[in-house]
Amino acid sequence: MKSLIRAITQSIERIPLTRNQGVVAKMKLNKTDELVLAALKSAGKELTFQEIVERTGEKPKKVFTSLRKLFENEIIDTEARKYKLSNKAYTSPKEDEPDLPEL
């Protein structure tokens, strides 16, 4: 019985969670995701797409992909084409924040 419960639990954990389910999915962040989050956190205000690209030093396509991923997982919110950390903002398991390139 315990093995059956364990198997069901493991299969449920593998089901990807979407924004519509109202649950923040566990996800692994890549370098660009970490840079975007660090930029938004250090700014302390809403940033436009271009401002995020400038602060991270990454290519616009990478930043766009990262923003979409973070938005779909409810880590960031957007309003009037400006991005900010959501109330459910992801906290990195790493203790040190990635360094942003100097402008």
Beta strands, then each sheet from edge to edge (+ up, - down):
strand 1: 47-48
strand 2: 76-79
strand 3: 82-85
sheet 1: 1+ 3- 2+
end
